[in-house]
């Protein structure tokens, strides 16, 4: 048995015409009627949703990151999304892209507390989650407000 290598020239290959969209429905007689319902391809659905979601995450939103006790206003919170940094200063209204709000909203700090009486009893420490970045959205679209509400409810 010999191995032969062949190269394919994609330009010389015959191209197939695209297949028509898949349709399927039954009329009253129970016969299939292929022309009444058009089902988009999964690639079109995914591509459309991905483009819409990417555009949504690039929208600008006005926020106010609250200055908390013991924190310096001059020290920014740095958020990095896909390798791009955004500095957010506390105590100053700012306009940032929505994609930087998601990490702020999802951030959680977990404090562990174990009273002395529980240490001796062999109990595990109690975990208390809290939000490290308290911020207020000053301006956003109705879709953005709903998106943030759902994000915060999921935790």
N, C-alpha and C positions, 0 to 999 in steps of 0.2 A: 504494500500500500504506500503510495507516494503522496506527499503533501505538496499541493500546489497553492501558491498564493496568487490571488487575482485581485485587482483593484477595481472598484466600482466607480464609474463616472456618473454621479447623480444627475447631471444635466442630460445625459443620453437616455436615462430611464424614463419610460412612459409615466406620466402623472395621472393619477386617478381623479376624476371629478369629485368634489365634496359630496358626501351623502346628504340627501334631503333630511330635514328634521323629522324625527320620529313622531308619528301621530297615532292615536288609538282611541276609538270610541265605538259604542254600539248604538245603532239606531233602534227604533221601536220594534222592528222585526227581529232583533237579535243578531243582525248581520253586522260585521265589523265595518265601520266607516272610518277610513284612514285620513280623511280630509277635515274632520271637524275640530280636532284638538291638536295643537302644536306644542310639543315638549322641547324646551331649549336644552342644548347640550350642557353637561355638567361643567365643562370648561368655560362656557359663556357665563354661567351662574357664578362660578368661583372667581373668574376674572373681574366681573362687574362688582361683586361684593368686595373684593380686595382693593380695587381702585377707589371705590366709594369710601371704604374704611380708611385708606391711606390719606385721602383728601380730608376726611373728617378729623383725623389726628393732627393734621397740619394747620387747622384753623387756629386763629389767635384768640386768646381768652385773657381778660383782665383779672388778676388775683391780688390779694393782699395777704402776705405771710406774716402772721402775728409775731411780735417780739415777746418772748417769754422771759420770766424772771431769770436773771443770771446769764442771759445770752447777749452777745454784742451785736449791735446793728451792722457794724462794719464787716462782720464775718458772714460771707454768703453761704447759702446751702447750694451745693453743686450737685446737679442731677445729670447723669449721662444716659442717653438713649441712643443705641446703635452707634456708639463711638463719638457722638456729638455732645459736648458739654453745654449746659445752661446754668448760669449763676443766678440765684434768686436771693434778693436781699430782703431781710426782715424789716418790717415797719414801713415799707414803701410800696405803694401800688405799682404793679408792673404788668406788661403785656407779654405773655409767653405762649408758645404753641401748646395745644392740648396734650400732645404726647409727653410733655414734661409734667403734667398734672397727675397722670396715672401713677407714676412712682411715688409722688407725694401722698396721694390718697391711699396707696397700698402699704406704705411704710408702717412698720410696727416695731415697737421696742418692748421686750418682755423683761419685766423685773421679777426677780425671785426673792421670796421672803420665807425665812424659816425661823420662827421664834425658838428660843432656847429650850422650852419645854418639849417642842416637837423634835429637836435634834436628839435629845436623850431617848425619846420614844421610837426613834428610827423612822420617823415620817419623812416623806419627800417634801421638798420646798414647794410653796405655792407660787404658781406663775400668774402674773398679772400683766396682761397686754395693754399697751397704751399707744396713742398716736403721737409721734414726736414732732410732727409739723402741723400746726393748727393754722389753716388758711381759710380765707373767704373768697368766693368767686364774686367779682364785682360786675362782670359783663360776660354773657355767654348766650348761645342760641338755645331755643327750647329743647332741641335734640341733645345738646351738650349738657343741659341741666339734668335731663332724664338719664343720660349716660352716667353722669357722676353719681346721681342718687342710687342707681343700680349697682355701680361699682362699690360704693360705700356700704350698701346693704349686704353684698356678698362677702365683704371683709377682706 
